[in-house]
């Protein structure tokens, strides 16, 4: 995919390839929310049999990432850690990452994708709405709180 910043490649990523993005997203969310409201998972949880970690690369540089966790008990997936480096936002990288992770969820024959995001991230909420995600109540291990927004997109 070509962007304003050059040719973009989206592919499975190793945690160490996106480590700087994990750190940047953690710092950003820590600045918005109290620690108990952040639901971080380590990048290593997004790899292996029940996870997928994708990176968006401009050349060799990872500029974006997204993870998908498979919830076997409900045949759903959960989006984790969607993040695009601040200097590369506005070029469709987040949308391209979401399109690719949704294709993975379809290949896994998941019935829906769910996510938890925060009230302090209106741009993220807007992106998810534009992609067809609808508001739902808490799912999996989450509980209602003043910081979280829960969303879902039916796939099947």
N, C-alpha and C positions, 0 to 999 in steps of 0.2 A: 504494500500500500504506500502510495506517495503522500507525504504531508507537507505542510509549509516548511518543515525542518529537514526534509529529505526522505529517502526511502525507509519505510518502517517494516521491520520483521517481527512477527509475533510467534513465539515458540515456547515450549516448555523451558523453564529456567531452573537453575540450581540456586539454593538459598544464598550461596556466597556471591552469585552474580547480581542479586538484587538487594544485598545487605544494606547498601547506602539508602535504598528506597524504604526498606523496613525501618531503618533508624529515622529517616525524615518523616515518615507517616506516624510513627510512634510519638515523636516530638510534637508534631502538629496536633494530634489528638490529645496528648497530655496538656497542651496549652488551652484546649477547649473544655475539657471535662475532668471531673475528679477521677482519681485512680480507679475507684470501684465502678465507675460507669464505662470504663474501657474494657473491651472484651477481646484482647489480643490473643492470637495464636502464633506460635513460633513458625517460621517459614518451613521448618522441617516437618511440621504437621500437614503441610499442604503438598507434600510429595508422597509417593508410595501408592499403595493399592487403593486407598480411599480418598485421595486428594490429587489436586492438580495445581501447580504453580506455573503461571505464564508470565513471561516478560515481554515487554515491547522494547525493541532495540533499534536505535539509529546507529548503524555500523556496529561496533562492539560495545557501545554504551547502552546500558539498560536505563530507559527513561520512564517506564511505567510497569506496573505489575497488577495481577489479580490472582486470587486463589479460589478454589472450589473444594469444599468438603462434602463428601457423600454421606448422607444419613441413611444407613441401611434400614433402620426400624421404620422409617416413614417414606422411603423411596424418593427422598427429596435431596436437593443440594443446597449448600449455604455459601454465598459469596463472602469472601474474606479479603481484606487488605487491598481493595481497589485503590490505586494511588498512581498519579502521574506527577512527575517532577514539575515544580512550579514554573520553570523556564520553558516547558514544553506543553503547557496546557493550552486549550483552545484550538487544537489542530485535529481533533477527532480521535485521539489516541485512547481515551477512556472508552469511547463508543466501540472502537475496534477491539479492544480487550474484552469488553462485555459480549460482543458478537461472537468472538472466538470461544469464550468460556461457556456461552449458551450452546454453541455447537457441540462442545464436549459433553454438556449435560444431556443433550438429546442423544448423543452416541451412547451414553451410559443408560439411556432409557429412563431417566428420572421424570417424575410426574410434575415437578415444580422446582423452582429455585427461590429460596428465601434469603433475606438479608436483614441485618440490623445496622442502622446508621444512626447518626446523631442529629438532634435538633439544631445544632450549631453549624450544620453543613447543608445549607439550602441548595448549593450547586449540585451536590451529590443527589439529593432528593429529586431535584428537577431532572437530572440525567436519568435516574431510574424510572421516573414517571414517563418521560419521553420514550423509554424503551419498553413500556407496557407493564411495569410493576405497579401493583396496587397495595394500599395500606391494609395491614392485617394486625392482629394482636400478637402478643409474645408467642414464640414457638421454641421448641427444644428446651434448653436450660435457661432461657431468658425469663425475666419477670418484668412487669410493668414498672416504669420509672419515668422521671421527668426529663431525662436526657435522650432516651432511645425512641427511634422510629423503626417500625417493623414493616417489611414489604415482601411481596411475593409475586412471581410470574408463573402462571400455569403453562406447562409445556405440552402435556398430553391431555 
